[in-house]
Each structure stands twice: as structure tokens, then as C-alpha cells.
């Protein structure tokens, strides 16, 4: 045991404390994470490429070296295991101190003193009507924006709005980066991810332009300290729908279409679902189908299944009980928080005629 190993054990004890004592996790999220993320990302900002994969690649290389040295020097199984555990400890501590401990803070609903909205047929019908009207109204618009200006706009919006809920403001030097191993992420359908080691938001370079605004806003929400995938979707949706650029608004509505469709399939009768589906813009349907076919053509099924399972287990381990299904919670979050903040669009008349009425 070296001094650095004892230091890592102390940090691990702090992380475990955050995992089981929420006030300590809140202290990390509100006091420590803003400083840590600013420092790590400032160091990484000097180079244009991502550091995250370099960290993981270096760790894998270190494990190989430890194994080779143990075999060549005949150090024995327990010596090799000890070295491997200590190396893993360093990586795990870095990941959670850098960003991951945000998973353990008080959830947003609790911080806002809000109860999740229970299912109400009329409320869901109104949401569906609003969403479909806005989706159809933006479908077919030119997706034209400058990425640098889009990023700055998202950061300004989050710094002005998310800090009210205990998240950290985004810094001028924090920029979205491109992964070094981009084909690997396309093979598993990962459109973007949050790097916990240097607090870097990553954006898949294969993204179609129509998907860029929503995915960028989603990943920058993670950088602000949001851990829930449903909540990151929510903040990305909130940003995009208030944009004065039609293509940015369309990016959010198109991104949410599969989640809305999934909720509609579950909550509506076959006749109601068919009625709603008939009102959805053919252009939006075609764009969604094209994007899905585009990503499916890049996926490698075996690797994709492994990644999905690992992601599901990682989220569940960190207190996200729904695992990978957490993404779908965005619809309930929109309905709950829009009702509280009264930011939803004007509601058309609703008539109970056995199907959802779309006045579009």
C-alpha cells in the first residue's frame, strides 16, 4: 500500500458515504462538483480531442502490464490480484469523484417538492394534442444552425435556468468534443455520452444534423450535473422547444416522438392510437424512420446487446431503478413539471368521443 492507495481508500469511503447519506451527496453536488468539474475540464480544454478514451485505454494497458510483470517475475496470483484491485480502485474513485457521485444526490422532484403526476386521461390527451401540433408545425423546416452558437446558447440557457435547481453553471472553456473511437459508438448506437474523468461531453460525429441540437443539449445537461437520463431528456426538450430556430425545435420533437409513441401505445386503446397516429405528420414519420434505419445500418448487434446490458446494470447500480428504461420517464417528467411551472402550450378543446381529438 502506497500513500496514493490510502488516499484512494479515503476518497472511496467518502463516495460510499454519499451513496448512503444523501446530505453528503448534496454537499458534493452543490459545493464540490462545480469546482472539480471546472478544474478537470479546464485541464482537458487545452487539447481538441477527448481525454476519456485515453484514460480507459491507459487503464486497460496498465492491467495488461500488471499481468505480464506478474507472470514474468513469477509474483503469484495474490500479488497480481492486489495490484489489479488497487489499479481498479484508482479508476473507480476518479470516475465518482469526477462526476458519478451526482447519482446519489436528492432527486429533482424532492428538491422541487413535487409529486410525479399520476395518469389522467384528459391531461395525457392534452399533452398529446400539444405535442403533435408542435411536431407537425415544425416538421419539414430546414435544420440550419451553427454548432458553436448552438453550444453557447445551450450553455447560457442552462447556466441561467438549471442553477436554480442546484446544478452547476457551465464554463466558457467547456466544449462538446468528438470521441476518438467514433465507429465504436456508432456500432452500439451511442449518440453521445458524458465523460466522468475530465468532465467532457462527447457528441457522436455520425449524428444527422436534425439530431444534433437535442443530443448536444442532453449531454450538456449531464455536464451541469444531471444524472437521470429522463431528466437530461427533459432539459434538452425544454431548451430546444423555446428556441427561435425551427430546426432546433424540430430536433426535440422528433427525438421525443418514440417516447411519446411508446406512452401512447401503452395508455391508449387501439382505436385512439390509430386516430392519433393518423394526425402525425408524414414528414415526421419519414424522418424518424430514416434516422432509425440510418443507425440500425451502423449497429453491430453483438456489441450493441453487450453495451445495452452494461448500461442497464450501471444505471441500476447507481440508484436508477428503471435502468436503461429511465429514458422513457421523460414524458411523465414533462407533464409533471410543465403543470407546476405552467409553461405548456395553450390547450385545445377536448371531446371524449372514444378517441384522442387532434385539432391541428
Buried (B, 14 or more C-beta within 10 A) or exposed (E): EEEEBEEBBEBBEBBEBBBEEBEBBBBBBBEBBBEBBBEBBBEBBEEEEBBBBBBBEEBEEBBEEBEEEBEEEEBEEEBBEBBBEBBEBBBBBBBBBBBBBBBBBBEBBEEBEBEEBEEEEEBBBBBBBBBBBBBBBBBBBEBEBEBEEBBBBBBEBBBEBBBEBBBBBBBEEBBBBEBBEBEBBBBBBBBBBBBBBBBBBBBBEBBBEBBBBBBBBBBBBBBBBBBBBBBBBBBBBBBBBEBEBBBBBBBBBBBBBBBBBBBBEEBBEEEBBEBBBEBBBEBBBEBBEEBEEBBEEBBBEEEBEEBBEEBBEBBBEBBBEBBBBBBBBBBBBBBBBBBBEEEBBEEBEBEEEEBBBBEB
